[in-house]
């Protein structure tokens, strides 16, 4: 009888080792290593696979190329994030918290493509066919010609997809529920997820169908399973949102056929997800213009300018170690801004409790928000409200300078479109400001601090 080879695989990070141990050396997790049998089937390693010695033809780098064929869903925000539609023969991974609306968004996309004559297959491993139909009827999509299936076995799914006409789009909901009989481990484990993703990726490349995989996320907000799954697929999208808000953000973090860091904004309603054509107006809705500690930041999400409100609260601390609470921004970057204000500008702010929030639940990653954060902090500390018709953007250096940021023209035009008449930023150089918009440029952060303290009206006086 042939000897079965086994490997010990960490269920948290996917690292393999030759023997069992209590703690994974790669990620540091305890009791996460499980023995799994190696196989020569789907997803097997190179040692157990049979090599093909047939040579292949080498081609020069120069030559004619064809643009990737895309399937346009008709949902503008979704097509923006994917780079213009689903690419034929590609694999896309969509992750998000439970109940955020991943299945709703993909069902709406499937119905839109089916209405345009595309052959769409929706395979659910979590719901029965009747449950998917009920959700489609609730969304008003019950009459669309979307082909449904409820199955979790990879071999059965592939055999079904290969039978009959080739589909244009295949949606697998979700990758954590799939299993293959070539691997002896439970569904959702690292080996099963990796093996299933490999098999579906090979089907996409060979058939030319676009395959969308839905993935669960961990407590840290990352897609569950080994990181190698994100490397195998062509695009990775995260569906973000907050239970206390109705809007959802679809964010692209990887795209081999388009730009990354694009976002699509949706609003959850009784009839499903609705596109938001002007996200800036949504994030600035119900803004308290006269409140101290409120600054409007003109940011960029991919190629789209987005305006949002940054709120700061500086309060005396009764504790020996002041609190620092940050929502929607990088806490380490807040510490840097506070250090620059203390050291370079002479502002005594470090002994206070600091609370910083990006209104609306939006998450900001770019350093251009430094100037808006500093303005909101100084406004809250002095009790002086900032101009209601002004936007802020600029990166702060450790020397106390204000550095220019990219796409200043797009930020200024978006601000003018929403009715703002002033912008406070760093030296933007040759960028021409739109007519009717006043731009104040600062080379040092101390200049902005002095201007806020001198020109802004205290909230008590404004009343």
Secondary structure, 3 states (H helix, E strand, C coil): CCCCCEEEEECCCCCEECCCCCECCCCCCECCEEEEECCCCCCCCCCCCCCCCCCCCCCCCCCCCCCCCEECCCCHHHHHHHCCCEECCCEEEEEECCCCCHHHHHHHHHHHHHHCCCCEEEEECCCCHHHHHHHHHHCCCCCCCCEEEECCEHHHHHHHHHCCCCCCEEEEECHHHCECCCCCCCCCCHHHHHHHHHHHHHHHHHHCCEEEEEECECCCCCECCCCHHHHHCCEEEEEEECCCCCEEEEEEEEECCCCCCCEEEEEEECCEEEECCCHHHHHCCCCCCCCCCEEEEEEEECCEEEEEEEEEEEEECCCCCCCEEEECCCHHHHHHHHHHHHHCCCCCCCCEEEEEEEHHHCCCCCHHHHHHHHHHHHHHHHCECCCCCEEEECEECCCCEEECCCCHHHHHHHHHHCCCCEEEECCCCCCCCCCCCEEEECCEHHHHHHHHHHHCCEHHHHC
